């Protein structure tokens, strides 16, 4: 199966602080798992002039994984 590496999304409007319009981007779908993003992962977003780079925060994810394994071992 071929995995699409590019996605087309829309910036939505949601209600923010004091009901002000707030830009909102939603990323969801099984395709996220195919690229290494799992439920509960922490993310870092790097922003620069019209570009967003979303990266898994590996330090936090590794710690959460270790805690999960420790708790399942009991």
HTML snippet that shows the backbone in 3Dmol.js (N, CA, C, O; Angstrom):
<script src="https://3Dmol.org/build/3Dmol-min.js"></script>
<div id="view" style="width:600px;height:400px;position:relative"></div>
<script>
const pdb = `
ATOM      1  N   UNK A   1       0.837  -1.180   0.000  1.00  0.00           N
ATOM      2  CA  UNK A   1       0.000   0.000   0.000  1.00  0.00           C
ATOM      3  C   UNK A   1       0.887   1.251   0.000  1.00  0.00           C
ATOM      4  O   UNK A   1       1.829   1.346   0.786  1.00  0.00           O
ATOM      5  N   UNK A   2       0.589   2.181  -0.859  1.00  0.00           N
ATOM      6  CA  UNK A   2       1.330   3.432  -0.932  1.00  0.00           C
ATOM      7  C   UNK A   2       0.787   4.409   0.104  1.00  0.00           C
ATOM      8  O   UNK A   2      -0.424   4.590   0.237  1.00  0.00           O
ATOM      9  N   UNK A   3       1.706   5.035   0.835  1.00  0.00           N
ATOM     10  CA  UNK A   3       1.324   5.999   1.864  1.00  0.00           C
ATOM     11  C   UNK A   3       1.530   7.408   1.317  1.00  0.00           C
ATOM     12  O   UNK A   3       2.616   7.749   0.848  1.00  0.00           O
ATOM     13  N   UNK A   4       0.473   8.229   1.383  1.00  0.00           N
ATOM     14  CA  UNK A   4       0.594   9.614   0.947  1.00  0.00           C
ATOM     15  C   UNK A   4       1.455  10.381   1.940  1.00  0.00           C
ATOM     16  O   UNK A   4       1.212  10.345   3.147  1.00  0.00           O
ATOM     17  N   UNK A   5       2.461  11.075   1.425  1.00  0.00           N
ATOM     18  CA  UNK A   5       3.338  11.847   2.299  1.00  0.00           C
ATOM     19  C   UNK A   5       2.892  13.296   2.431  1.00  0.00           C
ATOM     20  O   UNK A   5       3.352  13.999   3.330  1.00  0.00           O
ATOM     21  N   UNK A   6       2.009  13.754   1.557  1.00  0.00           N
ATOM     22  CA  UNK A   6       1.508  15.124   1.610  1.00  0.00           C
ATOM     23  C   UNK A   6       0.007  15.085   1.875  1.00  0.00           C
ATOM     24  O   UNK A   6      -0.706  14.241   1.331  1.00  0.00           O
ATOM     25  N   UNK A   7      -0.458  15.991   2.703  1.00  0.00           N
ATOM     26  CA  UNK A   7      -1.879  16.108   3.034  1.00  0.00           C
ATOM     27  C   UNK A   7      -2.321  17.538   2.789  1.00  0.00           C
ATOM     28  O   UNK A   7      -1.546  18.475   2.974  1.00  0.00           O
ATOM     29  N   UNK A   8      -3.557  17.703   2.376  1.00  0.00           N
ATOM     30  CA  UNK A   8      -4.139  19.025   2.223  1.00  0.00           C
ATOM     31  C   UNK A   8      -5.139  19.210   3.349  1.00  0.00           C
ATOM     32  O   UNK A   8      -6.081  18.430   3.490  1.00  0.00           O
ATOM     33  N   UNK A   9      -4.930  20.249   4.154  1.00  0.00           N
ATOM     34  CA  UNK A   9      -5.778  20.510   5.307  1.00  0.00           C
ATOM     35  C   UNK A   9      -6.336  21.917   5.226  1.00  0.00           C
ATOM     36  O   UNK A   9      -5.904  22.731   4.409  1.00  0.00           O
ATOM     37  N   UNK A  10      -7.297  22.187   6.082  1.00  0.00           N
ATOM     38  CA  UNK A  10      -7.895  23.511   6.153  1.00  0.00           C
ATOM     39  C   UNK A  10      -7.644  24.092   7.538  1.00  0.00           C
ATOM     40  O   UNK A  10      -7.674  23.362   8.529  1.00  0.00           O
ATOM     41  N   UNK A  11      -7.400  25.386   7.617  1.00  0.00           N
ATOM     42  CA  UNK A  11      -7.312  26.064   8.902  1.00  0.00           C
ATOM     43  C   UNK A  11      -8.737  26.490   9.257  1.00  0.00           C
ATOM     44  O   UNK A  11      -9.364  27.284   8.555  1.00  0.00           O
ATOM     45  N   UNK A  12      -9.226  25.937  10.365  1.00  0.00           N
ATOM     46  CA  UNK A  12     -10.581  26.223  10.813  1.00  0.00           C
ATOM     47  C   UNK A  12     -10.589  27.378  11.801  1.00  0.00           C
ATOM     48  O   UNK A  12      -9.549  27.790  12.316  1.00  0.00           O
ATOM     49  N   UNK A  13     -11.762  27.880  12.048  1.00  0.00           N
ATOM     50  CA  UNK A  13     -11.963  28.906  13.062  1.00  0.00           C
ATOM     51  C   UNK A  13     -12.664  28.258  14.251  1.00  0.00           C
ATOM     52  O   UNK A  13     -13.678  27.578  14.092  1.00  0.00           O
ATOM     53  N   UNK A  14     -12.116  28.476  15.438  1.00  0.00           N
ATOM     54  CA  UNK A  14     -12.799  28.054  16.652  1.00  0.00           C
ATOM     55  C   UNK A  14     -12.856  29.246  17.594  1.00  0.00           C
ATOM     56  O   UNK A  14     -12.183  30.256  17.390  1.00  0.00           O
ATOM     57  N   UNK A  15     -13.663  29.105  18.615  1.00  0.00           N
ATOM     58  CA  UNK A  15     -13.805  30.171  19.589  1.00  0.00           C
ATOM     59  C   UNK A  15     -12.674  30.072  20.596  1.00  0.00           C
ATOM     60  O   UNK A  15     -12.461  29.016  21.190  1.00  0.00           O
ATOM     61  N   UNK A  16     -11.956  31.153  20.790  1.00  0.00           N
ATOM     62  CA  UNK A  16     -10.837  31.174  21.719  1.00  0.00           C
ATOM     63  C   UNK A  16     -11.148  32.028  22.928  1.00  0.00           C
ATOM     64  O   UNK A  16     -12.304  32.156  23.332  1.00  0.00           O
ATOM     65  N   UNK A  17     -10.130  32.599  23.491  1.00  0.00           N
ATOM     66  CA  UNK A  17     -10.237  33.437  24.678  1.00  0.00           C
ATOM     67  C   UNK A  17     -11.228  34.571  24.431  1.00  0.00           C
ATOM     68  O   UNK A  17     -11.110  35.300  23.446  1.00  0.00           O
ATOM     69  N   UNK A  18     -12.189  34.715  25.310  1.00  0.00           N
ATOM     70  CA  UNK A  18     -13.247  35.739  25.212  1.00  0.00           C
ATOM     71  C   UNK A  18     -13.970  35.661  23.866  1.00  0.00           C
ATOM     72  O   UNK A  18     -14.353  36.682  23.295  1.00  0.00           O
ATOM     73  N   UNK A  19     -14.149  34.442  23.370  1.00  0.00           N
ATOM     74  CA  UNK A  19     -14.902  34.160  22.142  1.00  0.00           C
ATOM     75  C   UNK A  19     -14.299  34.798  20.899  1.00  0.00           C
ATOM     76  O   UNK A  19     -15.011  35.036  19.924  1.00  0.00           O
ATOM     77  N   UNK A  20     -13.011  35.076  20.916  1.00  0.00           N
ATOM     78  CA  UNK A  20     -12.351  35.624  19.738  1.00  0.00           C
ATOM     79  C   UNK A  20     -12.061  34.500  18.746  1.00  0.00           C
ATOM     80  O   UNK A  20     -11.796  33.366  19.146  1.00  0.00           O
ATOM     81  N   UNK A  21     -12.111  34.816  17.459  1.00  0.00           N
ATOM     82  CA  UNK A  21     -11.789  33.842  16.425  1.00  0.00           C
ATOM     83  C   UNK A  21     -10.352  33.372  16.609  1.00  0.00           C
ATOM     84  O   UNK A  21      -9.437  34.180  16.766  1.00  0.00           O
ATOM     85  N   UNK A  22     -10.167  32.059  16.586  1.00  0.00           N
ATOM     86  CA  UNK A  22      -8.846  31.475  16.770  1.00  0.00           C
ATOM     87  C   UNK A  22      -8.585  30.465  15.658  1.00  0.00           C
ATOM     88  O   UNK A  22      -9.384  29.546  15.474  1.00  0.00           O
ATOM     89  N   UNK A  23      -7.479  30.609  14.903  1.00  0.00           N
ATOM     90  CA  UNK A  23      -7.156  29.614  13.873  1.00  0.00           C
ATOM     91  C   UNK A  23      -6.868  28.259  14.519  1.00  0.00           C
ATOM     92  O   UNK A  23      -6.195  28.178  15.547  1.00  0.00           O
ATOM     93  N   UNK A  24      -7.389  27.200  13.901  1.00  0.00           N
ATOM     94  CA  UNK A  24      -7.240  25.851  14.446  1.00  0.00           C
ATOM     95  C   UNK A  24      -6.890  24.878  13.324  1.00  0.00           C
ATOM     96  O   UNK A  24      -7.525  24.878  12.269  1.00  0.00           O
ATOM     97  N   UNK A  25      -5.883  24.058  13.559  1.00  0.00           N
ATOM     98  CA  UNK A  25      -5.493  23.021  12.596  1.00  0.00           C
ATOM     99  C   UNK A  25      -5.720  21.674  13.271  1.00  0.00           C
ATOM    100  O   UNK A  25      -5.236  21.442  14.379  1.00  0.00           O
ATOM    101  N   UNK A  26      -6.455  20.787  12.606  1.00  0.00           N
ATOM    102  CA  UNK A  26      -6.716  19.456  13.161  1.00  0.00           C
ATOM    103  C   UNK A  26      -5.988  18.409  12.319  1.00  0.00           C
ATOM    104  O   UNK A  26      -6.144  18.350  11.099  1.00  0.00           O
ATOM    105  N   UNK A  27      -5.205  17.599  12.988  1.00  0.00           N
ATOM    106  CA  UNK A  27      -4.536  16.465  12.333  1.00  0.00           C
ATOM    107  C   UNK A  27      -5.108  15.202  12.954  1.00  0.00           C
ATOM    108  O   UNK A  27      -4.982  14.993  14.161  1.00  0.00           O
ATOM    109  N   UNK A  28      -5.728  14.366  12.151  1.00  0.00           N
ATOM    110  CA  UNK A  28      -6.261  13.120  12.678  1.00  0.00           C
ATOM    111  C   UNK A  28      -6.342  12.085  11.567  1.00  0.00           C
ATOM    112  O   UNK A  28      -6.530  12.411  10.395  1.00  0.00           O
ATOM    113  N   UNK A  29      -6.197  10.852  11.962  1.00  0.00           N
ATOM    114  CA  UNK A  29      -6.284   9.753  11.003  1.00  0.00           C
ATOM    115  C   UNK A  29      -5.257   8.682  11.294  1.00  0.00           C
ATOM    116  O   UNK A  29      -4.232   8.936  11.927  1.00  0.00           O
ATOM    117  N   UNK A  30      -5.542   7.496  10.829  1.00  0.00           N
ATOM    118  CA  UNK A  30      -4.634   6.365  11.016  1.00  0.00           C
ATOM    119  C   UNK A  30      -3.283   6.603  10.352  1.00  0.00           C
ATOM    120  O   UNK A  30      -2.287   5.991  10.738  1.00  0.00           O
ATOM    121  N   UNK A  31      -3.240   7.481   9.363  1.00  0.00           N
ATOM    122  CA  UNK A  31      -1.980   7.769   8.671  1.00  0.00           C
ATOM    123  C   UNK A  31      -0.937   8.326   9.620  1.00  0.00           C
ATOM    124  O   UNK A  31       0.258   8.170   9.373  1.00  0.00           O
ATOM    125  N   UNK A  32      -1.362   8.979  10.714  1.00  0.00           N
ATOM    126  CA  UNK A  32      -0.401   9.499  11.690  1.00  0.00           C
ATOM    127  C   UNK A  32       0.424   8.361  12.293  1.00  0.00           C
ATOM    128  O   UNK A  32       1.629   8.502  12.505  1.00  0.00           O
ATOM    129  N   UNK A  33      -0.234   7.235  12.566  1.00  0.00           N
ATOM    130  CA  UNK A  33       0.480   6.066  13.104  1.00  0.00           C
ATOM    131  C   UNK A  33       1.520   5.558  12.116  1.00  0.00           C
ATOM    132  O   UNK A  33       2.599   5.121  12.518  1.00  0.00           O
ATOM    133  N   UNK A  34       1.203   5.613  10.831  1.00  0.00           N
ATOM    134  CA  UNK A  34       2.127   5.137   9.803  1.00  0.00           C
ATOM    135  C   UNK A  34       3.411   5.958   9.774  1.00  0.00           C
ATOM    136  O   UNK A  34       4.440   5.488   9.287  1.00  0.00           O
ATOM    137  N   UNK A  35       3.355   7.181  10.291  1.00  0.00           N
ATOM    138  CA  UNK A  35       4.521   8.047  10.314  1.00  0.00           C
ATOM    139  C   UNK A  35       5.123   8.174  11.712  1.00  0.00           C
ATOM    140  O   UNK A  35       5.954   9.047  11.963  1.00  0.00           O
ATOM    141  N   UNK A  36       4.690   7.283  12.629  1.00  0.00           N
ATOM    142  CA  UNK A  36       5.329   7.199  13.935  1.00  0.00           C
ATOM    143  C   UNK A  36       4.699   8.013  15.051  1.00  0.00           C
ATOM    144  O   UNK A  36       5.298   8.152  16.118  1.00  0.00           O
ATOM    145  N   UNK A  37       3.500   8.557  14.835  1.00  0.00           N
ATOM    146  CA  UNK A  37       2.818   9.320  15.876  1.00  0.00           C
ATOM    147  C   UNK A  37       1.743   8.452  16.509  1.00  0.00           C
ATOM    148  O   UNK A  37       0.826   7.989  15.830  1.00  0.00           O
ATOM    149  N   UNK A  38       1.861   8.234  17.819  1.00  0.00           N
ATOM    150  CA  UNK A  38       0.916   7.369  18.536  1.00  0.00           C
ATOM    151  C   UNK A  38       0.091   8.190  19.513  1.00  0.00           C
ATOM    152  O   UNK A  38       0.483   9.287  19.911  1.00  0.00           O
ATOM    153  N   UNK A  39      -1.044   7.650  19.888  1.00  0.00           N
ATOM    154  CA  UNK A  39      -1.895   8.299  20.884  1.00  0.00           C
ATOM    155  C   UNK A  39      -1.085   8.492  22.156  1.00  0.00           C
ATOM    156  O   UNK A  39      -0.442   7.559  22.638  1.00  0.00           O
ATOM    157  N   UNK A  40      -1.117   9.696  22.695  1.00  0.00           N
ATOM    158  CA  UNK A  40      -0.396  10.003  23.924  1.00  0.00           C
ATOM    159  C   UNK A  40       0.985  10.606  23.714  1.00  0.00           C
ATOM    160  O   UNK A  40       1.588  11.110  24.661  1.00  0.00           O
ATOM    161  N   UNK A  41       1.496  10.561  22.482  1.00  0.00           N
ATOM    162  CA  UNK A  41       2.802  11.171  22.204  1.00  0.00           C
ATOM    163  C   UNK A  41       2.737  12.674  22.437  1.00  0.00           C
ATOM    164  O   UNK A  41       1.709  13.307  22.196  1.00  0.00           O
ATOM    165  N   UNK A  42       3.834  13.231  22.903  1.00  0.00           N
ATOM    166  CA  UNK A  42       3.974  14.677  23.041  1.00  0.00           C
ATOM    167  C   UNK A  42       4.665  15.183  21.777  1.00  0.00           C
ATOM    168  O   UNK A  42       5.510  14.492  21.208  1.00  0.00           O
ATOM    169  N   UNK A  43       4.305  16.381  21.343  1.00  0.00           N
ATOM    170  CA  UNK A  43       4.835  16.924  20.098  1.00  0.00           C
ATOM    171  C   UNK A  43       5.508  18.273  20.322  1.00  0.00           C
ATOM    172  O   UNK A  43       5.212  18.996  21.272  1.00  0.00           O
ATOM    173  N   UNK A  44       6.421  18.579  19.412  1.00  0.00           N
ATOM    174  CA  UNK A  44       7.022  19.898  19.321  1.00  0.00           C
ATOM    175  C   UNK A  44       6.678  20.431  17.941  1.00  0.00           C
ATOM    176  O   UNK A  44       6.792  19.710  16.950  1.00  0.00           O
ATOM    177  N   UNK A  45       6.257  21.688  17.869  1.00  0.00           N
ATOM    178  CA  UNK A  45       5.942  22.306  16.585  1.00  0.00           C
ATOM    179  C   UNK A  45       6.900  23.476  16.382  1.00  0.00           C
ATOM    180  O   UNK A  45       6.936  24.414  17.178  1.00  0.00           O
ATOM    181  N   UNK A  46       7.667  23.402  15.309  1.00  0.00           N
ATOM    182  CA  UNK A  46       8.595  24.485  14.944  1.00  0.00           C
ATOM    183  C   UNK A  46       7.882  25.342  13.905  1.00  0.00           C
ATOM    184  O   UNK A  46       7.411  24.822  12.893  1.00  0.00           O
ATOM    185  N   UNK A  47       7.799  26.638  14.141  1.00  0.00           N
ATOM    186  CA  UNK A  47       7.071  27.560  13.268  1.00  0.00           C
ATOM    187  C   UNK A  47       8.029  28.573  12.657  1.00  0.00           C
ATOM    188  O   UNK A  47       8.890  29.134  13.335  1.00  0.00           O
ATOM    189  N   UNK A  48       7.854  28.793  11.347  1.00  0.00           N
ATOM    190  CA  UNK A  48       8.697  29.766  10.659  1.00  0.00           C
ATOM    191  C   UNK A  48       8.030  30.205   9.359  1.00  0.00           C
ATOM    192  O   UNK A  48       7.860  29.386   8.457  1.00  0.00           O
ATOM    193  N   UNK A  49       7.652  31.456   9.241  1.00  0.00           N
ATOM    194  CA  UNK A  49       7.107  32.079   8.020  1.00  0.00           C
ATOM    195  C   UNK A  49       6.342  31.127   7.099  1.00  0.00           C
ATOM    196  O   UNK A  49       6.839  30.755   6.035  1.00  0.00           O
ATOM    197  N   UNK A  50       5.155  30.740   7.501  1.00  0.00           N
ATOM    198  CA  UNK A  50       4.309  29.914   6.645  1.00  0.00           C
ATOM    199  C   UNK A  50       4.643  28.433   6.652  1.00  0.00           C
ATOM    200  O   UNK A  50       4.078  27.674   5.864  1.00  0.00           O
ATOM    201  N   UNK A  51       5.546  28.007   7.520  1.00  0.00           N
ATOM    202  CA  UNK A  51       5.928  26.599   7.594  1.00  0.00           C
ATOM    203  C   UNK A  51       5.797  26.104   9.029  1.00  0.00           C
ATOM    204  O   UNK A  51       6.260  26.753   9.967  1.00  0.00           O
ATOM    205  N   UNK A  52       5.164  24.955   9.188  1.00  0.00           N
ATOM    206  CA  UNK A  52       5.092  24.276  10.484  1.00  0.00           C
ATOM    207  C   UNK A  52       5.765  22.919  10.342  1.00  0.00           C
ATOM    208  O   UNK A  52       5.485  22.179   9.399  1.00  0.00           O
ATOM    209  N   UNK A  53       6.642  22.597  11.267  1.00  0.00           N
ATOM    210  CA  UNK A  53       7.263  21.276  11.294  1.00  0.00           C
ATOM    211  C   UNK A  53       6.836  20.627  12.603  1.00  0.00           C
ATOM    212  O   UNK A  53       7.129  21.139  13.683  1.00  0.00           O
ATOM    213  N   UNK A  54       6.139  19.489  12.501  1.00  0.00           N
ATOM    214  CA  UNK A  54       5.640  18.779  13.673  1.00  0.00           C
ATOM    215  C   UNK A  54       6.562  17.599  13.940  1.00  0.00           C
ATOM    216  O   UNK A  54       6.775  16.756  13.069  1.00  0.00           O
ATOM    217  N   UNK A  55       7.112  17.545  15.161  1.00  0.00           N
ATOM    218  CA  UNK A  55       8.054  16.485  15.519  1.00  0.00           C
ATOM    219  C   UNK A  55       7.613  15.839  16.822  1.00  0.00           C
ATOM    220  O   UNK A  55       7.107  16.507  17.724  1.00  0.00           O
ATOM    221  N   UNK A  56       7.812  14.534  16.906  1.00  0.00           N
ATOM    222  CA  UNK A  56       7.544  13.842  18.154  1.00  0.00           C
ATOM    223  C   UNK A  56       8.614  14.236  19.158  1.00  0.00           C
ATOM    224  O   UNK A  56       9.803  14.246  18.835  1.00  0.00           O
ATOM    225  N   UNK A  57       8.193  14.561  20.377  1.00  0.00           N
ATOM    226  CA  UNK A  57       9.124  14.892  21.451  1.00  0.00           C
ATOM    227  C   UNK A  57       9.639  13.566  22.002  1.00  0.00           C
ATOM    228  O   UNK A  57       9.019  12.969  22.882  1.00  0.00           O
ATOM    229  N   UNK A  58      10.779  13.108  21.478  1.00  0.00           N
ATOM    230  CA  UNK A  58      11.270  11.769  21.810  1.00  0.00           C
ATOM    231  C   UNK A  58      11.685  11.642  23.267  1.00  0.00           C
ATOM    232  O   UNK A  58      11.562  10.559  23.839  1.00  0.00           O
ATOM    233  N   UNK A  59      12.162  12.685  23.872  1.00  0.00           N
ATOM    234  CA  UNK A  59      12.560  12.615  25.280  1.00  0.00           C
ATOM    235  C   UNK A  59      11.369  12.262  26.140  1.00  0.00           C
ATOM    236  O   UNK A  59      11.445  11.348  26.961  1.00  0.00           O
ATOM    237  N   UNK A  60      10.257  12.982  25.963  1.00  0.00           N
ATOM    238  CA  UNK A  60       9.052  12.738  26.736  1.00  0.00           C
ATOM    239  C   UNK A  60       8.435  11.387  26.377  1.00  0.00           C
ATOM    240  O   UNK A  60       7.960  10.675  27.261  1.00  0.00           O
ATOM    241  N   UNK A  61       8.435  11.024  25.087  1.00  0.00           N
ATOM    242  CA  UNK A  61       7.841   9.769  24.645  1.00  0.00           C
ATOM    243  C   UNK A  61       8.599   8.570  25.209  1.00  0.00           C
ATOM    244  O   UNK A  61       7.985   7.581  25.609  1.00  0.00           O
ATOM    245  N   UNK A  62       9.919   8.652  25.242  1.00  0.00           N
ATOM    246  CA  UNK A  62      10.716   7.554  25.787  1.00  0.00           C
ATOM    247  C   UNK A  62      10.445   7.381  27.279  1.00  0.00           C
ATOM    248  O   UNK A  62      10.374   6.254  27.769  1.00  0.00           O
ATOM    249  N   UNK A  63      10.293   8.488  28.002  1.00  0.00           N
ATOM    250  CA  UNK A  63      10.005   8.411  29.420  1.00  0.00           C
ATOM    251  C   UNK A  63       8.617   7.798  29.649  1.00  0.00           C
ATOM    252  O   UNK A  63       8.452   6.965  30.540  1.00  0.00           O
ATOM    253  N   UNK A  64       7.625   8.202  28.856  1.00  0.00           N
ATOM    254  CA  UNK A  64       6.273   7.661  28.987  1.00  0.00           C
ATOM    255  C   UNK A  64       6.265   6.170  28.665  1.00  0.00           C
ATOM    256  O   UNK A  64       5.580   5.393  29.331  1.00  0.00           O
ATOM    257  N   UNK A  65       7.020   5.770  27.652  1.00  0.00           N
ATOM    258  CA  UNK A  65       7.104   4.358  27.273  1.00  0.00           C
ATOM    259  C   UNK A  65       7.729   3.537  28.407  1.00  0.00           C
ATOM    260  O   UNK A  65       7.247   2.449  28.723  1.00  0.00           O
ATOM    261  N   UNK A  66       8.789   4.052  29.013  1.00  0.00           N
ATOM    262  CA  UNK A  66       9.444   3.355  30.121  1.00  0.00           C
ATOM    263  C   UNK A  66       8.496   3.212  31.308  1.00  0.00           C
ATOM    264  O   UNK A  66       8.456   2.159  31.944  1.00  0.00           O
ATOM    265  N   UNK A  67       7.738   4.258  31.610  1.00  0.00           N
ATOM    266  CA  UNK A  67       6.762   4.192  32.701  1.00  0.00           C
ATOM    267  C   UNK A  67       5.679   3.160  32.414  1.00  0.00           C
ATOM    268  O   UNK A  67       5.276   2.405  33.299  1.00  0.00           O
ATOM    269  N   UNK A  68       5.216   3.134  31.171  1.00  0.00           N
ATOM    270  CA  UNK A  68       4.175   2.180  30.772  1.00  0.00           C
ATOM    271  C   UNK A  68       4.673   0.750  30.940  1.00  0.00           C
ATOM    272  O   UNK A  68       3.955  -0.096  31.472  1.00  0.00           O
ATOM    273  N   UNK A  69       5.903   0.471  30.488  1.00  0.00           N
ATOM    274  CA  UNK A  69       6.475  -0.867  30.623  1.00  0.00           C
ATOM    275  C   UNK A  69       6.654  -1.239  32.088  1.00  0.00           C
ATOM    276  O   UNK A  69       6.398  -2.378  32.480  1.00  0.00           O
ATOM    277  N   UNK A  70       7.090  -0.284  32.892  1.00  0.00           N
ATOM    278  CA  UNK A  70       7.297  -0.524  34.328  1.00  0.00           C
ATOM    279  C   UNK A  70       5.976  -0.892  34.993  1.00  0.00           C
ATOM    280  O   UNK A  70       5.929  -1.823  35.797  1.00  0.00           O
ATOM    281  N   UNK A  71       4.905  -0.175  34.670  1.00  0.00           N
ATOM    282  CA  UNK A  71       3.595  -0.429  35.261  1.00  0.00           C
ATOM    283  C   UNK A  71       2.983  -1.734  34.804  1.00  0.00           C
ATOM    284  O   UNK A  71       2.262  -2.370  35.573  1.00  0.00           O
ATOM    285  N   UNK A  72       3.245  -2.155  33.579  1.00  0.00           N
ATOM    286  CA  UNK A  72       2.706  -3.419  33.079  1.00  0.00           C
ATOM    287  C   UNK A  72       3.470  -4.620  33.639  1.00  0.00           C
ATOM    288  O   UNK A  72       2.963  -5.742  33.643  1.00  0.00           O
ATOM    289  N   UNK A  73       4.678  -4.374  34.106  1.00  0.00           N
ATOM    290  CA  UNK A  73       5.495  -5.458  34.648  1.00  0.00           C
ATOM    291  C   UNK A  73       5.087  -5.878  36.052  1.00  0.00           C
ATOM    292  O   UNK A  73       5.517  -6.928  36.529  1.00  0.00           O
ATOM    293  N   UNK A  74       4.265  -5.078  36.722  1.00  0.00           N
ATOM    294  CA  UNK A  74       3.841  -5.379  38.101  1.00  0.00           C
ATOM    295  C   UNK A  74       2.764  -6.413  38.145  1.00  0.00           C
ATOM    296  O   UNK A  74       2.300  -6.776  39.226  1.00  0.00           O
TER     297      UNK A  74
END
`;
const viewer = $3Dmol.createViewer("view");
viewer.addModel(pdb, "pdb");
viewer.setStyle({}, {cartoon: {color: "spectrum"}});
viewer.zoomTo();
viewer.render();
</script>
